[in-house]
Amino acid sequence: MVLWTRLRVDPLAPGPFAEADLQIAVDVARDAEFEDLVSSALHAAPSSFDHSVHVLADGLDPDGWYWYRFRLGDHTSPVGRTRTTPSDGTTPLRLGFSSCQNWESGSYAAHRHLAAADLDLFIWLGDYIYEYGPGNQGVVDSAGLRVHTTPEVTDLAGYRERYGLYKSDRSLQAHHAARPWIVTWDDHEIDNNHAGLNTEDGQDPAAFLERRRAAHLAWWENMPVRLDPPTGDRFEIHRTIRWGSLAHLHMLDGRQYRDAQPTDGDPVILPVVGDLGVRTLAETARDPNQSMLGTEQREWLENEVVSSDPTWNILGNQVYMHGLDAFPGAAPATNTDTWDGYHGERLELLTNLTSNSDNLVILSGDFHSSTAADVRADPFDLSGPIIATEFMAPAISSSFPELLRGLAPLVVGFNPQVRHFDPDNGFMTCEVTSTTWTTELHRLNDVTAEDSDVAIAARFTVRAGSPGIATVEVSQ
């Protein structure tokens, strides 16, 4: 695994050693007291990477917990805990996942509860930071708790500062120290709703490419990823993590390679401001060449699923695949920033994946709400077979638009593939065995309060060999 830290006196500004290349000691042990030491060595903390440290800890036993710390002079970091994956077999897996933690929209109480949870892995599905300037919340209003400290970030210094701000939160720090994270990005790590080099405000592609290079480097500097630093215009982050023969997790990049959201469908007017991009499903979205993943990533994913045979194949994916018709009419009214804007590719992809995998589970986020859903290759053809299951986790802090809360039950009513919907903040946890997948939805009582309680709002069961949700239990 990769052990990560970043050296700063002030998380929002370079320190007195900003230009110096430093050496940091890293200790790895089998116990929290570091009496059974596995390794202790010096590693570089170069100024060129903003004193971020990525240490590859190798030669470890499979399926085991380890503790680690960093030392620099008289300073010792808090102790972190991590674990290795099983090399084979069907060891049960407990994982959590979520996304979307706008600094201005609420507290990180969800991370405080996750830090204390009994989980093996945590999966982050994007929007770790928001690039907005202070008070700019798009379709939601600020909870008034805390504000971004700079205008909208567009360069390397700005992205570095924004990560420093978010990572100054103690609950987020504690959760990172509790277990390994597996991460991908979505749009706000660079620019809201961007698609490839197509931007929200029509920025010149050459200028946006420079901005994207800066954002990619800052993301790498601040994420615990087993990747070399980005060096060019593209940064390949899709990858597979294997949990023995029980589960293979395929982490996707749904932003860097995608075509622009389609605009040929008829606009659907809903009583909400913002950038939801709701249009009727039209020719561009139906075209299988209208791609979210790009050819190389899609071929990689299909080959990964075809060439292996775990009990469960998991997609770590940013936006929902289960489809959603927002308004009844002759053609589905869809959010074009989701997989509904790439309907033709989704149809072919899901057909190919499920022809080689009996148990496909899709994990998604982004929508600031949660769903549990049955998945068809064509979500708008209810006569088709259920071929997969999807869980969309609620946001850590980002808000679901208040104007849509009242409409949500109506919309879910004519989308029977969505078995459960909840607009509140929180996270999901999953217990995975060779026979059963159980997901629990954890709902925060008050996202504005750092000491907020959390409760299990619903529980869902999937049985191996039987795609779709078998049972739904909702707490009162």
Secondary structure, DSSP 4 states (H G I P E B T S, - for coil): -EEEEE--SBTTB--TTTT--EEEEEEEESSTTSSSEEEEEEEEE-GGGTTEEEEE--SPPSS-EEEEEEEETTEEPPPEEEEPPPSSS---EEEEEEB---TTT---HHHHHHHHS--SEEEE-S-SS----TT--TTS---SS---SSSS--SHHHHHHHHHHHHT-HHHHHHHTTS-EEE---STTTSTT-BTTB-TT---HHHHHHHHHHHHHHHHHHS--SSPPP-SS-----EEEEETTTEEEEE--SSTTPPPPP--SPB---S--S---EEE--HHHH-TTS-SS-HHHHHHHHHHHHT---SEEEEE-SS--S----S-SSS-EEETTSGGGGHHHHHHHHHHHHTS-S-EEEEE--SSSEEEEEE-SSTT-TTSPP-EEEEEPPBSSPPPPHHHHTTHHHHHHT-TTEEEEE-S-EEEEEEE-SSEEEEEEEEES-TT-TT--EEEEEEEEEETTEEEEEEEEE--
